[in-house]
Amino acid sequence: MDDRNLLARTPKLEIAYTASGPADGPPVLLVHGWPDAARAWTPVAERLVAAGFRTIVPDLRGAGNTRFLSADTVRDGSGVALAQDVIDLADVLGINRFDVVGHDWGGRTAYTLAALFPGRIRRIAALALAFQPKGAFALPHFSQARKHWYQWFMALDAAPAAVAADPKGFARLQWETWSPPGWFDDAEFARTAAAFDNPDWVPVTLNAYRRRWRDGEASDPAYAVLREKLATIDQLSTPTLMIQGGADFCDEPVSSEGMEAHFTGGYRRVVLGGVGHFPPREAPGAVADLVIAHLRGE
């Protein structure tokens, strides 16, 4: 089975996704990060399919061909919103229990799913982001704060207009500075950046980051109960693999050290030397090997 350009209608979204692999294979949701697109998973997904897994790769809210059903829905970019989107997609597809592999925003989504829906999630793999106990964003130390300049920029009053004026230019800065050079070319960025033409890419992006550091940013009230629940959870029972780029210039490798006590169902952290913030693109073979072994319980 290899289905492209599929659409699933959920309570809030029409989610665009692709599905590959045997229909009866173990289902794996591959969740992309920011600023990136579903195509980031193509090499890893191909390896998973060859190993017998069924892969489902959605465009996140605000990216690619996924669209909100209503203009009135808050363009909420929180991890809770993204996690509920995954559950809604799985429900439409009739998938009760599944694995999640997520990069960047997708990694936060994976942790959030394990926290809020442990009965639905078999195993998770999170790439490039450490677990955040209770979903809390703590003010980072100076070195990390310097690398998070883009978050502080988006928190400024004038930032929405600036980002909206050149969203692809803003995204390209992150690609150019978050990893050692040479991992992408202009053609690949252009193909990926087509996903940023989504009319909700800027609103969802801004909401995701501004809500971390500013009071009064909009939240979808539909997720209020889940947010309250997340704020009480500092341990996960879901078996977890964390893949960290040793040359990640966005999220410092030290940020994901010493997290073992937060995982009661098994936890392994692997550092890929010389790899930056985009492991699925920079080292797809190594990522696929680690993920397949993890999902098989090896």
C-alpha positions as CSV (number, residue, x, y, z in Angstrom):
1,M,0.0,0.0,0.0
2,D,1.3,3.4,-0.9
3,D,-1.3,6.2,-0.8
4,R,-0.5,9.8,-1.5
5,N,-2.5,13.0,-1.2
6,L,-5.0,11.5,1.3
7,L,-7.3,13.7,3.3
8,A,-8.9,12.9,6.7
9,R,-11.7,15.1,8.1
10,T,-11.4,15.5,11.9
11,P,-13.4,17.7,14.2
12,K,-11.2,20.8,13.5
13,L,-9.1,20.0,10.5
14,E,-8.9,18.4,7.1
15,I,-5.6,16.7,7.6
16,A,-3.4,15.8,4.5
17,Y,-1.4,12.7,5.0
18,T,0.4,9.9,3.2
19,A,0.2,6.2,4.1
20,S,2.7,3.5,3.1
21,G,3.4,-0.1,3.9
22,P,1.3,-3.1,4.5
23,A,-2.2,-2.4,5.7
24,D,-1.8,-4.9,8.5
25,G,1.6,-3.7,9.5
26,P,2.2,-2.0,12.9
27,P,1.1,1.6,12.5
28,V,3.7,4.4,13.0
29,L,2.8,8.1,12.9
30,L,5.7,10.2,11.7
31,V,5.3,13.8,12.9
32,H,7.4,16.5,11.3
33,G,9.0,19.5,13.0
34,W,9.3,23.3,12.4
35,P,10.3,24.8,10.1
36,D,9.9,21.6,8.1
37,A,7.4,19.5,6.2
38,A,6.2,15.9,6.0
39,R,8.7,15.2,3.2
40,A,11.5,15.3,5.8
41,W,10.5,11.7,6.7
42,T,10.6,10.2,3.3
43,P,14.0,8.3,3.6
44,V,13.1,7.1,7.1
45,A,9.6,6.1,6.1
46,E,10.9,4.0,3.2
47,R,13.1,2.1,5.6
48,L,10.2,1.5,8.1
49,V,8.0,0.3,5.3
50,A,10.7,-2.1,4.1
51,A,10.8,-3.4,7.7
52,G,7.1,-4.2,7.6
53,F,5.6,-1.1,9.3
54,R,2.7,0.9,8.1
55,T,3.7,4.6,8.1
56,I,1.3,7.5,8.3
57,V,2.8,11.0,7.7
58,P,0.6,14.0,8.2
59,D,1.0,17.6,7.4
60,L,0.8,19.4,10.7
61,R,-1.8,22.1,11.3
62,G,-0.6,25.2,9.4
63,A,1.6,23.2,7.1
64,G,1.3,21.7,3.6
65,N,-2.3,20.8,2.6
66,T,-3.8,20.5,6.0
67,R,-6.6,23.1,6.5
68,F,-8.8,24.3,9.4
69,L,-12.4,23.7,8.8
70,S,-13.5,27.0,10.4
71,A,-12.1,30.5,10.2
72,D,-13.1,30.9,13.8
73,T,-10.9,28.2,15.2
74,V,-8.0,29.5,17.3
75,R,-4.8,28.8,15.4
76,D,-3.4,27.1,18.5
77,G,0.2,25.9,18.0
78,S,0.7,24.2,21.4
79,G,1.9,20.7,21.9
80,V,-1.5,19.8,23.3
81,A,-3.2,20.9,20.1
82,L,-0.8,18.9,17.9
83,A,-1.2,15.8,20.1
84,Q,-5.0,16.0,19.8
85,D,-4.7,16.3,16.1
86,V,-2.8,13.0,16.0
87,I,-5.4,11.3,18.1
88,D,-8.2,12.7,15.9
89,L,-6.4,11.4,12.8
90,A,-5.9,8.0,14.3
91,D,-9.6,7.9,15.2
92,V,-10.6,8.7,11.7
93,L,-8.3,6.0,10.4
94,G,-9.6,3.5,12.9
95,I,-6.2,3.0,14.6
96,N,-6.5,2.4,18.3
97,R,-2.9,1.8,19.4
98,F,0.2,3.0,17.5
99,D,3.8,4.2,17.7
100,V,4.9,7.8,17.3
101,V,8.2,9.1,15.9
102,G,8.5,12.8,16.0
103,H,11.1,15.5,15.2
104,D,11.2,18.9,16.8
105,W,7.5,19.9,17.2
106,G,6.8,16.3,16.4
107,G,9.0,15.3,19.3
108,R,7.1,17.5,21.6
109,T,3.9,15.9,20.2
110,A,5.2,12.4,20.9
111,Y,6.0,13.3,24.5
112,T,2.6,15.0,24.9
113,L,0.8,12.0,23.5
114,A,2.6,9.6,25.9
115,A,1.7,11.9,28.8
116,L,-2.0,12.4,27.9
117,F,-2.9,9.3,26.0
118,P,-0.7,6.5,27.3
119,G,-3.3,3.8,26.5
120,R,-3.1,4.7,22.8
121,I,0.6,5.0,22.4
122,R,2.8,1.9,22.3
123,R,6.3,3.4,21.9
124,I,7.7,6.8,21.0
125,A,10.9,8.2,19.5
126,A,11.6,11.9,19.9
127,L,14.3,13.6,17.8
128,A,16.1,16.8,18.7
129,L,13.9,17.9,21.7
130,A,14.2,16.8,25.3
131,F,11.1,15.9,27.4
132,Q,9.6,18.8,29.2
133,P,8.2,17.7,32.6
134,K,4.7,19.1,33.1
135,G,4.9,20.7,29.6
136,A,6.6,23.7,31.2
137,F,8.8,26.1,29.3
138,A,11.6,27.2,31.7
139,L,13.7,30.3,30.9
140,P,17.0,28.8,29.5
141,H,20.5,29.7,30.5
142,F,22.3,32.4,28.6
143,S,24.0,30.1,26.1
144,Q,20.8,28.4,25.1
145,A,18.8,31.6,25.2
146,R,21.2,33.0,22.6
147,K,20.4,30.1,20.3
148,H,16.7,30.8,20.8
149,W,16.9,34.2,19.3
150,Y,14.0,33.4,16.9
151,Q,11.7,32.8,19.9
152,W,12.5,36.1,21.5
153,F,12.1,37.8,18.1
154,M,8.7,36.3,17.6
155,A,7.6,37.5,21.1
156,L,8.1,41.2,20.0
157,D,5.1,43.3,19.3
158,A,6.2,44.0,15.7
159,A,7.2,40.3,15.0
160,P,3.9,39.1,13.5
161,A,4.1,41.6,10.6
162,A,7.8,40.9,10.1
163,V,7.5,37.1,9.9
164,A,4.4,37.4,7.7
165,A,6.4,39.6,5.3
166,D,9.0,36.9,4.6
167,P,8.1,33.6,6.2
168,K,10.4,31.5,4.0
169,G,13.3,33.8,4.6
170,F,12.7,33.5,8.3
171,A,12.6,29.7,8.0
172,R,15.7,29.6,5.9
173,L,17.7,31.3,8.6
174,Q,17.0,28.4,10.9
175,W,18.0,25.8,8.3
176,E,21.3,27.7,7.8
177,T,22.2,28.0,11.4
178,W,20.8,25.0,13.3
179,S,23.2,22.3,11.8
180,P,26.7,22.1,10.3
181,P,26.6,23.3,6.7
182,G,26.1,21.2,3.6
183,W,23.1,19.1,4.6
184,F,20.6,20.7,2.2
185,D,20.6,22.6,-1.1
186,D,18.4,25.3,-2.6
187,A,16.2,22.9,-4.4
188,E,15.3,20.9,-1.3
189,F,14.6,24.0,0.7
190,A,12.3,25.3,-2.0
191,R,10.4,22.0,-2.2
192,T,10.0,22.0,1.6
193,A,9.1,25.6,1.8
194,A,6.1,25.1,-0.4
195,A,4.5,23.7,2.8
196,F,4.9,27.2,4.3
197,D,2.5,28.7,1.7
198,N,-0.3,27.3,3.9
199,P,-2.3,30.4,5.0
200,D,-2.1,29.3,8.6
201,W,1.6,28.6,8.7
202,V,2.4,32.1,10.1
203,P,-0.5,32.2,12.6
204,V,0.2,28.7,14.0
205,T,4.0,29.4,14.1
206,L,3.5,32.7,16.0
207,N,1.0,31.2,18.4
208,A,3.3,28.3,19.2
209,Y,6.2,30.5,20.2
210,R,4.6,33.7,21.5
211,R,2.4,31.7,24.0
212,R,5.6,30.4,25.6
213,W,6.8,33.8,26.7
214,R,3.9,36.2,26.6
215,D,0.7,36.4,28.6
216,G,-2.6,36.7,26.9
217,E,-1.9,34.7,23.7
218,A,-4.9,32.8,22.3
219,S,-5.6,29.2,23.3
220,D,-8.2,26.9,22.0
221,P,-10.6,26.4,24.9
222,A,-11.3,22.9,23.6
223,Y,-7.9,21.8,25.0
224,A,-8.3,23.4,28.5
225,V,-8.8,20.1,30.3
226,L,-5.8,18.5,28.5
227,R,-3.6,21.4,29.4
228,E,-4.5,21.1,33.0
229,K,-3.7,17.4,33.0
230,L,-0.4,17.9,31.2
231,A,0.7,20.4,33.9
232,T,0.6,17.5,36.5
233,I,2.6,14.9,34.6
234,D,6.4,14.7,35.0
235,Q,6.9,11.0,34.2
236,L,6.1,8.9,31.2
237,S,5.4,5.2,31.2
238,T,5.8,4.8,27.4
239,P,9.1,3.2,26.2
240,T,11.0,6.1,24.8
241,L,14.0,6.6,22.4
242,M,15.5,10.1,22.3
243,I,17.8,10.9,19.4
244,Q,20.0,13.9,19.9
245,G,22.3,15.6,17.3
246,G,25.7,16.1,18.8
247,A,26.1,19.2,16.7
248,D,22.7,20.7,17.2
249,F,23.1,24.5,17.2
250,C,19.4,25.1,18.1
251,D,18.8,22.9,21.1
252,E,22.1,22.3,22.9
253,P,22.9,18.6,23.5
254,V,23.3,19.2,27.2
255,S,19.5,20.1,27.3
256,S,18.6,16.5,26.8
257,E,21.0,15.0,29.4
258,G,19.9,13.5,32.7
259,M,16.3,12.8,31.9
260,E,16.1,9.1,32.8
261,A,14.2,9.6,36.1
262,H,11.2,10.9,34.1
263,F,10.7,7.6,32.3
264,T,9.3,4.6,34.1
265,G,8.8,2.4,31.0
266,G,12.3,2.5,29.6
267,Y,14.4,5.3,28.1
268,R,17.4,5.4,25.8
269,R,19.2,8.5,24.6
270,V,21.5,8.3,21.6
271,V,23.8,11.1,20.5
272,L,24.7,11.2,16.8
273,G,28.0,12.9,16.4
274,G,28.3,15.6,13.8
275,V,24.6,15.7,13.3
276,G,22.7,18.9,13.8
277,H,19.0,19.7,14.5
278,F,17.5,17.8,11.6
279,P,18.5,14.1,12.2
280,P,15.9,12.6,9.8
281,R,17.4,14.6,7.0
282,E,21.1,14.6,8.0
283,A,21.4,11.0,9.1
284,P,18.3,9.1,7.9
285,G,20.0,5.7,7.8
286,A,21.2,5.9,11.4
287,V,17.8,7.3,12.5
288,A,16.0,4.5,10.7
289,D,18.2,1.8,12.3
290,L,17.6,3.2,15.8
291,V,13.9,3.7,15.3
292,I,13.3,0.2,13.9
293,A,15.2,-1.5,16.7
294,H,13.3,0.6,19.3
295,L,9.9,-0.1,17.8
296,R,10.8,-3.8,17.7
297,G,11.7,-3.7,21.4
298,E,15.3,-4.7,20.6
